[in-house]
Amino acid sequence: MANIKQPMSVQEDGSQRITGKDAQRMNILAGKIVADIIKTTLGPRGMDKMLVDYTGDVMITNDGATILNKIDISHPAAKMIVEVARTQDQEVGDGTTTAVVLAGELLRKAESLLDKNIHATNIASGYKTASEKAEEFLKELGETATISDEDILLNIAKTGMTGKSAEKSVEKLAKIAVEAVRIVTTKDNGSYSANKENIKIDAKPGGSLEDSTIIHGLIVDEKIADDGMPKKIKNAKIALLTSAIEIKKTGVDAKIRITSPENVQAFLNQEEFMLKRIVDRIINSGANVLICEKGIDEAALHYLSKAGVYTLKNVTQKDIKKLSKATGARIVNVALDLEPNDLGKAELVEQRKVAEDEMTFIEGCTDPKAVSILIRGGTTQFVESIERALDDAVSVLITVVKDGTICAGGGATEMEVAKKLSDFSNSVKGREQLAVKAFAEALEAVPKTIAENSGLDTIDVLVNLRAAHNKEKSKALGVETSTGQIKDMIKAGVVEPLRIKQQAIKSASEATIMILRIDDVLAGKELAKSEANKGMSKAAQDMV
């Protein structure tokens, strides 16, 4: 009897498996789709996206990281591209769209090579070689910038905010961002450092964008703890407390036996005495402003109000830390340990109404190492978009302060690296040469997309830009989006931190290589069922 050969399966029924070229094509397609979603937002004339959540709330933005964080993505390869944007945002704070567009173009070029029967391993190896070489070229293209180069810092801030609804007041906002970063920057052993956590941005609808301002201190989104307290304190002496001002309950079950009415009164008097003792310690320290991380007993609030102490309670730990850096106050854990030298100083502490909220403004701090920026505007969506733009500007400024290196924007740096990589590819042997050349061509997608989003003829722009980089000695030639002319971007003030380009190329190439090396996708039974249901749901929607 002849042996009957049947395929053997090691997975449970209902599981899903995609192998070989089908797996590669599926993953590449998923990556390209993610890149295409945000491709149109790149550049100063990029378009916006309207994001609507399940409750109907609307967000309008062209920030790549925000868009990809808000939309639901289930495909594992697509999630890897989203991770490119997340890494870029965490490391630099800007350039997320550039990184994702580059990743999408690298996948698109890899697909063409796969069609020519170039093995994925050769492509991955060539991409790795190209990425390492591109990093070398980028270091050569970097120019020095320091915290004292105000014009350069202003241009960096303006470049970071251009195309993000901030054009109307970009000059004012750029100055605010530069001033804020300079205030929080510290110098240690000859090197500068700054922490974005020390810059608090508050966005409140109402007024106009021109009303936005920087506070040399901090804004706390809390009002006074008792209406009888003063709403304005000049020459403030500020105490910061992390523990609650209240009588603690016992940690274990306990019973207090009271045998007469006098004992009840004595017990209450003892509690009141303990609270009065804590309040007296605060007042005797010289504090006229108390900011507490936890709650405060009503009796204690009465004594503080009577003494004229401006008091805030339930203030966040983050704000307490910022207040310490802004005012110079030492954070005290136990109120009874408070000493006069623990107090911080500010010229003014005042409660003001901003939009519909009562907020506390702590201003006029001496040499503060934390500041607040208040953004005003006509609508909630508008001030939120300005907040994201200003956050990007602050992030790139901090990157420049730390690294001290900048490069040209407008696609200039990508085109110069592409030219150098293309020349370098001639020295690479074997099929990897094609991958290196493809990597160089993928870099040209950045100036191409900027031109496309600006309504320019992409072919003319690319040809002219490529020719300019081949002929001219300037490495900073990029696309001037309003006219389509090729100009020196450094002189035009279109500058960015070098690390934006370094991180974008590194993240995009690593994610692309990882995707290309996948030749088998296995989905468990539950995941396969879920994907099938989604497919059925989509088919049903298409039929309606």
C-alpha positions in Angstrom: 0.0 0.0 0.0 1.5 3.4 -1.0 2.4 5.8 1.7 0.1 8.9 1.7 2.1 12.0 2.6 0.1 14.7 4.3 1.3 18.1 5.6 1.7 18.1 9.4 0.7 21.1 11.4 2.1 21.9 14.9 -0.2 24.8 15.6 -3.8 24.6 16.9 -6.7 24.9 14.5 -7.6 28.5 14.0 -4.1 29.7 14.2 -2.6 31.8 11.4 0.8 31.7 9.7 2.2 33.8 6.9 5.6 32.8 5.5 8.3 33.9 3.1 7.8 36.7 0.6 4.1 37.0 1.6 5.3 37.9 5.2 7.8 40.3 3.9 5.4 42.1 1.6 2.7 42.3 4.3 5.1 43.9 6.8 6.5 46.3 4.2 3.0 47.3 3.2 2.0 48.0 6.8 5.1 50.2 7.3 4.4 52.1 4.1 0.8 52.7 5.1 1.9 54.3 8.5 4.4 56.5 6.7 1.8 57.6 4.2 -0.6 58.6 7.0 1.7 61.4 8.2 3.8 62.0 5.1 1.6 65.1 4.2 2.4 66.8 7.5 6.1 67.2 6.8 7.6 70.6 6.3 6.5 74.2 6.9 3.6 73.9 4.6 2.5 70.4 5.7 -1.2 69.7 6.2 -3.0 69.0 9.5 -4.8 65.9 10.6 -8.2 65.9 12.5 -8.3 63.2 15.1 -11.7 62.3 16.6 -11.9 60.0 19.5 -14.8 57.7 20.6 -16.3 60.5 22.7 -16.4 62.9 19.7 -13.5 65.1 21.1 -11.5 66.7 18.3 -7.8 67.3 18.0 -6.2 69.1 15.1 -2.4 68.6 14.7 0.4 67.9 12.3 2.8 66.6 14.9 3.8 63.2 13.8 4.3 61.7 17.3 0.9 63.0 18.5 -0.9 61.5 15.4 0.7 58.1 15.8 0.1 58.0 19.5 -3.6 58.8 19.1 -4.6 56.4 16.3 -5.3 52.7 16.9 -2.7 50.5 15.1 -2.8 46.7 15.5 -0.4 45.4 12.9 2.9 44.4 14.6 5.1 45.7 11.8 3.2 49.0 11.8 3.7 49.3 15.5 7.5 49.1 14.9 7.2 52.2 12.7 5.2 53.9 15.4 8.0 53.0 17.8 10.4 54.9 15.5 8.4 58.0 16.0 8.1 57.4 19.8 11.9 56.9 20.1 12.6 60.1 18.0 10.2 62.1 20.2 11.8 60.8 23.5 15.4 61.3 22.3 15.1 64.7 20.6 11.5 65.9 20.9 11.1 66.7 17.2 11.8 65.2 13.7 9.3 62.3 14.2 7.7 62.8 10.8 11.1 62.9 9.1 12.0 59.6 10.8 8.8 57.8 9.8 8.9 59.2 6.2 12.4 57.9 5.9 11.5 54.5 7.3 8.6 54.2 4.8 10.9 55.2 1.9 13.6 52.7 3.0 10.9 49.9 3.0 9.7 51.1 -0.4 13.2 50.9 -1.9 13.7 47.5 -0.2 10.6 46.2 -1.9 12.0 47.2 -5.3 15.2 45.3 -4.5 13.2 42.3 -3.5 11.4 42.4 -6.8 14.9 42.1 -8.5 15.6 39.0 -6.4 18.0 40.6 -4.1 17.9 38.7 -0.8 16.6 40.4 2.3 19.9 39.6 4.1 21.9 41.5 1.4 19.5 44.5 1.7 19.7 44.5 5.5 23.5 44.3 5.4 23.7 47.2 2.9 21.3 49.3 4.9 23.4 48.8 8.0 26.6 49.8 6.2 24.8 52.8 4.7 23.5 53.9 8.1 26.9 53.7 9.8 28.5 55.7 6.9 25.7 58.3 7.0 26.4 58.9 10.7 30.0 59.6 9.8 29.0 62.1 7.1 26.5 63.8 9.5 29.3 64.5 12.0 31.3 66.2 9.2 28.2 68.3 8.3 27.6 69.6 11.9 28.3 73.2 12.9 29.0 74.5 16.4 26.4 76.4 18.3 26.4 77.6 22.0 23.9 79.0 24.4 25.3 82.5 23.8 24.4 82.3 20.0 21.0 84.0 20.5 20.2 84.4 16.7 20.9 80.7 16.1 18.8 79.6 19.0 15.9 81.9 17.9 16.2 80.4 14.4 16.1 76.8 15.8 13.0 77.6 17.8 11.3 79.2 14.8 12.2 76.2 12.6 10.8 73.8 15.3 7.5 75.8 15.4 7.0 76.6 11.7 4.0 74.9 10.1 2.4 74.2 13.5 -0.2 77.1 13.8 2.3 79.4 15.4 3.4 81.5 12.4 1.4 84.5 13.5 3.4 85.0 16.7 6.4 82.9 15.9 8.9 85.6 16.8 7.4 86.2 20.3 7.0 82.5 21.0 10.6 81.8 19.9 11.9 84.4 22.3 9.9 82.9 25.1 11.2 79.4 24.4 14.8 80.6 24.2 14.5 82.6 27.4 12.9 79.7 29.2 15.7 77.3 28.2 18.4 79.8 29.1 16.9 80.2 32.6 16.8 76.4 33.4 20.3 75.7 31.8 23.1 74.9 34.2 26.8 74.6 33.6 28.8 71.8 35.2 32.5 71.1 34.5 32.4 73.2 31.3 29.3 71.5 29.8 25.8 72.8 29.7 22.7 70.8 30.6 19.0 71.5 30.9 15.9 69.5 31.8 12.6 70.0 30.1 10.8 68.9 33.3 11.8 72.3 34.7 9.8 74.2 32.1 6.1 74.1 32.8 3.7 75.0 29.9 0.1 76.0 30.8 -2.3 76.5 27.9 -5.6 78.4 28.7 -8.1 79.5 26.1 -9.1 83.1 26.0 -7.3 86.3 25.0 -4.9 86.2 22.0 -1.7 84.5 21.2 0.1 87.8 21.9 -1.0 87.6 25.5 1.3 84.5 26.0 4.1 85.1 28.5 6.9 83.6 30.5 6.8 83.6 34.3 10.1 83.9 36.1 8.8 81.5 38.7 5.9 79.1 38.5 2.1 78.9 37.9 0.3 76.5 40.1 -3.1 75.4 39.0 -4.6 75.7 42.5 -6.4 78.4 44.4 -6.1 79.4 48.1 -7.2 76.7 50.5 -9.5 79.0 52.4 -11.4 82.0 51.2 -10.4 84.1 54.2 -6.7 84.0 53.2 -5.0 86.9 51.5 -5.0 86.6 47.7 -1.8 88.5 47.2 1.5 88.4 49.1 4.5 90.6 48.3 8.0 89.7 49.3 6.9 86.1 49.8 8.7 83.7 52.0 7.7 80.2 50.9 7.6 77.0 52.8 7.3 73.7 50.9 5.8 70.8 52.8 5.2 67.2 51.6 3.3 65.8 54.6 -0.3 66.5 55.6 -1.2 68.9 58.4 -3.7 66.8 60.2 -3.9 64.3 63.1 -2.9 60.9 61.9 -5.1 58.0 62.5 -3.6 55.0 64.3 -2.1 52.3 62.0 -3.9 49.5 63.8 -7.4 49.1 65.2 -7.6 51.0 68.4 -10.3 52.0 70.9 -10.3 55.2 73.1 -12.3 54.8 76.2 -13.9 58.0 77.4 -15.7 57.8 80.8 -16.9 61.4 81.2 -17.8 64.5 79.1 -14.7 66.3 80.4 -12.6 63.6 78.7 -14.2 64.2 75.3 -13.3 67.9 75.6 -9.8 67.1 76.7 -9.3 64.8 73.7 -10.5 67.5 71.3 -8.4 70.1 73.0 -5.3 67.8 72.6 -5.9 67.4 68.8 -6.4 71.2 68.5 -3.2 71.8 70.5 -1.2 69.5 68.2 -2.5 71.3 65.1 -1.9 74.7 66.6 1.7 73.7 67.5 2.3 72.7 63.8 0.9 76.0 62.6 2.9 78.0 65.1 6.0 76.4 63.9 5.2 77.4 60.3 4.4 81.0 61.3 7.4 81.3 63.6 9.7 80.3 60.7 8.7 83.5 59.0 6.7 81.8 56.2 3.9 83.9 54.8 3.2 81.3 52.0 2.7 77.6 52.6 2.5 75.1 49.7 1.6 71.6 50.8 1.6 68.4 48.8 -1.1 66.7 50.9 -4.3 67.8 52.7 -4.7 70.3 55.6 -7.1 70.0 58.5 -9.9 72.6 58.6 -8.7 73.7 62.1 -5.2 74.2 60.8 -6.6 76.2 57.8 -8.4 78.4 60.3 -5.2 79.2 62.2 -3.3 79.8 58.9 -6.0 82.1 57.6 -6.1 84.0 60.8 -2.3 84.5 60.6 -2.6 85.7 57.0 -0.6 82.8 55.4 -1.3 82.2 51.7 -1.9 78.5 51.7 -2.2 75.9 48.9 -3.0 72.2 49.5 -2.9 69.1 47.4 -0.2 70.5 45.1 1.4 67.8 42.8 4.8 66.4 43.6 6.1 67.6 40.3 5.1 71.2 41.0 6.6 71.0 44.5 9.9 70.0 43.0 9.7 72.8 40.4 8.9 75.3 43.1 12.0 74.3 45.0 14.1 75.0 42.0 12.3 78.2 41.2 12.2 79.7 44.7 15.2 78.1 46.3 13.1 76.6 49.1 14.1 73.3 50.7 11.4 70.7 50.6 10.5 69.7 54.2 8.8 66.4 55.0 7.7 67.2 58.6 6.3 70.6 59.5 7.8 70.6 62.9 11.3 70.4 61.3 10.7 73.7 59.4 13.5 76.3 59.9 13.8 79.9 58.6 16.6 78.9 56.2 14.3 76.3 54.5 12.2 79.1 53.1 12.3 80.2 49.4 11.7 83.7 48.1 9.6 85.4 45.5 8.6 89.0 44.8 5.0 88.2 44.4 2.5 85.3 45.1 -0.9 86.1 43.8 -4.2 84.3 42.9 -5.5 85.3 39.5 -8.4 84.2 37.3 -7.3 82.8 34.0 -10.1 81.8 31.7 -12.5 80.0 34.1 -9.8 78.8 36.5 -8.3 80.4 39.6 -4.5 80.0 39.5 -1.6 80.9 41.7 1.2 83.0 40.1 4.6 82.8 41.9 6.8 85.5 40.2 10.0 87.4 40.6 12.1 84.5 41.8 15.9 85.2 42.1 17.9 83.1 39.7 15.1 80.5 39.2 16.0 77.1 37.8 12.3 76.4 36.8 9.9 78.6 34.9 6.3 78.6 33.6 5.0 79.6 30.2 1.4 80.7 29.9 -0.1 80.2 26.4 -3.3 82.1 25.5 -5.5 81.8 22.4 -9.0 81.8 21.0 -10.0 78.2 21.2 -9.0 75.1 23.2 -7.8 73.3 20.0 -5.7 76.3 19.0 -3.9 76.7 22.4 -3.3 72.9 22.5 -1.6 73.0 19.1 0.5 76.0 20.2 1.5 74.1 23.4 2.7 71.1 21.3 4.6 73.5 19.0 6.3 75.3 21.9 7.1 71.9 23.5 8.9 70.9 20.3 10.8 74.2 20.2 11.9 73.8 23.9 13.0 70.2 23.2 15.2 71.0 20.2 16.7 74.0 22.0 17.6 71.8 25.0 19.2 69.3 22.5 21.3 72.0 20.9 22.4 73.4 24.4 23.5 69.9 25.4 25.1 68.8 22.1 26.3 72.1 20.7 25.9 71.1 17.1 23.4 72.2 14.4 22.8 71.5 10.7 20.8 72.9 7.8 17.1 72.1 7.4 14.9 72.3 4.3 16.2 68.9 3.1 19.7 70.2 2.7 21.4 67.8 5.1 19.6 64.8 3.8 20.5 65.7 0.2 24.2 66.2 1.1 24.4 62.8 2.9 22.6 61.2 0.0 25.2 62.6 -2.4 28.1 61.3 -0.3 26.4 57.9 0.2 25.8 57.6 -3.5 29.5 58.2 -4.2 30.5 55.8 -1.4 28.3 53.1 -2.8 30.7 52.7 -5.8 33.3 51.3 -3.4 30.9 48.7 -1.9 31.2 45.2 -3.5 28.5 42.8 -4.3 24.8 43.2 -4.1 25.1 45.3 -1.0 26.1 48.1 -3.3 22.5 48.3 -4.6 21.2 48.5 -1.1 23.6 51.4 -0.2 22.5 53.3 -3.3 18.9 52.6 -2.4 19.5 54.0 1.0 20.9 57.2 -0.5 17.9 57.6 -2.8 15.6 57.1 0.2 17.2 60.1 1.9 16.1 62.2 -1.0 12.5 61.5 0.0 12.8 64.2 2.7 13.4 67.2 0.4 11.0 65.6 -2.2 8.2 65.4 0.4 8.8 69.0 1.6 8.5 70.2 -2.0 5.4 68.1 -2.6 3.7 69.4 0.5 4.5 73.0 -0.5 2.8 72.6 -3.9 6.1 72.6 -5.9 7.1 70.5 -8.8 9.0 67.7 -7.1 10.9 66.6 -10.2 12.2 70.2 -10.9 13.1 70.7 -7.2 15.0 67.4 -6.9 16.9 67.9 -10.1 17.9 71.4 -9.2 18.8 70.5 -5.6 20.8 67.5 -6.7 22.7 69.6 -9.3 23.4 72.3 -6.8 24.9 69.9 -4.3 27.0 68.3 -7.0 28.3 71.7 -8.3 28.3 74.0 -5.3 30.6 73.8 -2.3 27.9 74.7 0.1 26.5 71.7 2.1 23.6 73.8 3.4 21.6 74.2 0.1 17.9 73.3 0.6 14.4 74.0 -0.6 12.9 77.5 0.0 9.3 76.4 0.2 7.6 79.6 -0.8 9.4 80.0 -4.1 10.9 76.6 -4.8 14.4 78.1 -5.1 17.5 76.5 -3.9 19.0 78.6 -1.0 21.6 78.3 1.8 19.4 77.2 4.7 21.9 78.3 7.4 21.8 81.9 6.0 18.0 81.7 5.6 17.7 80.7 9.3 16.3 77.2 8.7 18.5 75.3 11.2 17.9 72.2 13.3 19.9 70.2 15.9 22.2 67.7 14.2 20.9 65.0 16.6 17.4 65.1 14.9 19.0 63.8 11.7 21.3 61.3 13.5 18.4 59.8 15.5 16.0 59.8 12.5 18.4 57.9 10.3 19.4 55.5 13.1 15.9 54.7 14.2 14.5 54.4 10.7 17.2 52.1 9.5 17.1 49.8 12.6 13.3 49.4 12.3 13.5 48.7 8.5 16.3 46.1 8.9 14.3 44.4 11.6 11.2 44.3 9.4 13.2 43.0 6.4 14.6 40.1 8.4 11.2 38.8 9.3 10.1 35.9 7.0 7.5 34.2 9.2 4.5 35.7 11.0 2.7 33.4 13.4 -0.5 34.4 15.1 -2.1 32.6 17.9 -5.7 31.3 17.7 -7.2 34.2 19.6 -5.3 36.9 17.6 -6.2 35.2 14.4 -9.9 35.2 15.4 -9.7 38.8 16.4 -8.1 39.7 13.0 -10.8 37.7 11.2 -13.5 39.5 13.1 -12.0 42.9 12.2 -11.8 41.8 8.5 -15.5 40.7 8.6 -16.5 43.9 10.3 -14.6 46.0 7.6 -16.2 43.9 4.8 -19.6 44.5 6.4 -18.9 48.2 6.5 -17.9 48.2 2.8 -21.1 46.5 1.8 -23.2 49.1 3.6 
